[in-house]
């Protein structure tokens, strides 16, 4: 069985759950709280910065010419496409570099990025790229579904348009085909690592919607009596 079929079978609750998550359904309906979308964009800026860096690291470490070319192309595509569009969103919403720097990275955002780096540090470029696949693949499928009914909020519709185009669908099919081939070339242990990396990233994708929707913050910890510390 191909990698993409095995991978999708193990993440149904998270993958299909993303289509019906309140963040997504309210974004399409136009009822999503702007504060939630703003928080999402700021967290996503941190995520995309590291996502792009991971592509360059994979390109530097892999011995597979096709994977190297894909990783470099993906990093360049992010810089010219998705990240550039995000800058337009920031300008429209008056999200300044000061606000970006001052906003604490949420636990889910931090853990998701850390998970992907770990796949490269403790695994292989094959494992790392498998862990990066859910993000672009899921976004393309979610946006394609949302495109069937337009959002009445222009900036939400532009978010949908970013991922729903035919070119993006072609890119995801090519990426899936590449990772299928890498999976077939890998030893059984590495294959299992690839599937595990994909599964955790898919879980984190669902958690990312949750994080944004609930404006997730780090726990404050127990209240300490200062007088007892003296």
SVG drawing of the C-alpha trace seen along z (x, -y; Angstrom):
<svg xmlns="http://www.w3.org/2000/svg" viewBox="-22 -49 46 52">
<polyline fill="none" stroke="black" stroke-width="0.4" points="0.0,0.0 1.3,-3.5 2.4,-5.8 -0.4,-8.4 -3.1,-5.7 -1.5,-4.3 -0.9,-7.8 -4.4,-9.1 -6.0,-6.0 -4.3,-6.6 -5.4,-10.3 -9.1,-10.3 -10.3,-11.9 -7.9,-14.8 -8.0,-15.2 -11.7,-15.0 -12.2,-16.9 -10.4,-19.8 -13.1,-20.3 -15.7,-20.7 -13.7,-22.6 -15.3,-25.8 -12.4,-27.8 -13.0,-26.6 -16.8,-26.6 -17.0,-30.1 -14.3,-31.4 -16.4,-30.3 -19.6,-31.7 -17.9,-35.0 -18.6,-34.7 -15.1,-34.0 -14.1,-36.5 -11.5,-38.8 -9.4,-38.5 -9.1,-34.7 -8.0,-35.2 -5.5,-37.8 -4.0,-35.5 -3.9,-32.7 -2.0,-34.8 0.6,-35.8 1.1,-32.2 1.3,-31.1 4.0,-33.7 6.3,-31.9 5.3,-28.5 6.0,-29.5 9.3,-31.0 10.5,-27.7 8.7,-25.6 10.7,-27.4 13.9,-26.9 13.2,-23.2 12.9,-22.9 16.4,-24.5 17.8,-22.1 16.3,-19.1 17.8,-20.3 21.2,-20.6 21.1,-17.1 19.5,-14.9 21.4,-12.9 18.2,-12.5 18.4,-15.0 14.6,-15.0 14.0,-15.7 16.6,-18.4 15.0,-20.1 11.5,-19.8 12.7,-21.2 14.5,-24.2 11.5,-24.9 9.1,-24.7 11.2,-27.1 11.3,-29.6 7.6,-29.1 6.7,-29.9 8.8,-33.1 7.2,-34.4 3.7,-33.1 2.2,-32.3 4.5,-34.4 4.2,-37.4 0.4,-37.1 0.6,-37.0 2.5,-40.4 -0.5,-41.8 -2.8,-40.5 -0.6,-42.0 -0.6,-45.4 -4.4,-45.3 -4.9,-44.3 -2.2,-46.7 -0.2,-43.8 3.2,-45.5 6.6,-43.8 6.4,-45.1 3.2,-43.2 4.6,-40.1 7.7,-40.2 5.7,-40.9 3.2,-38.1 4.0,-34.9 4.3,-31.8 1.5,-29.5 2.3,-26.0 0.8,-24.2 2.7,-26.4 6.0,-25.8 5.4,-22.0 4.4,-21.6 7.6,-23.3 9.7,-21.4 8.2,-18.1 9.2,-18.8 12.8,-19.8 13.0,-16.6 12.2,-14.4 15.3,-15.8 17.6,-15.7 16.6,-12.2 15.4,-10.8 16.3,-11.4 15.3,-13.8 12.7,-11.2 11.1,-11.2 11.3,-15.0 9.6,-15.6 6.9,-13.2 6.3,-15.2 5.9,-18.4 3.4,-17.0 0.2,-17.3 0.3,-21.1 0.3,-22.0 -1.8,-18.9 -4.5,-19.5 -4.7,-23.2 -5.2,-22.5 -8.1,-20.1 -9.7,-22.4 -9.6,-25.4 -10.9,-23.4 -13.9,-22.4 -14.4,-26.0 -14.2,-27.3 -17.5,-25.7 -19.2,-28.4 -17.5,-31.8 -16.9,-33.6 -18.6,-37.0 -15.5,-38.4 -13.0,-39.5 -9.9,-38.7 -11.2,-35.3 -11.9,-34.6 -8.4,-35.6 -7.1,-33.1 -9.2,-30.5 -8.0,-31.6 -4.4,-31.3 -4.7,-27.5 -7.5,-26.5 -6.0,-27.1 -5.3,-24.4 -1.6,-25.0 -1.5,-24.3 -3.5,-21.1 -0.9,-20.0 1.9,-20.8 0.4,-18.6 -0.1,-15.7 3.6,-16.0 4.7,-16.1 2.6,-13.1 4.0,-11.1 7.6,-12.1 7.0,-10.9 5.4,-7.7 8.6,-7.0 10.8,-7.9 8.7,-5.6 9.1,-2.7 12.9,-3.3 13.1,-3.3 13.8,-0.5 10.9,0.7 12.1,-1.2 12.3,-4.4 8.9,-3.7 7.4,-3.5 9.1,-6.7 7.7,-8.4 4.2,-7.3 4.6,-8.4 5.9,-11.8 2.9,-12.3 0.4,-11.2 1.8,-13.5 1.8,-16.5 -1.8,-15.7 -2.7,-15.7 -0.9,-19.0 -2.7,-20.5 -6.0,-19.9 -4.6,-21.2 -3.5,-24.4 -7.1,-25.2 -7.9,-24.6 -5.0,-26.7 -6.1,-29.7 -9.8,-29.3 -9.3,-29.3 -6.5,-31.9 -4.3,-29.3 -1.8,-30.5 0.8,-28.9 -0.3,-27.9 0.5,-30.4 1.5,-27.9 0.7,-27.9 0.4,-31.1 3.3,-31.4 3.3,-33.3 6.3,-35.7 6.7,-35.9 7.6,-32.2 10.4,-32.7 12.2,-35.2"/>
</svg>
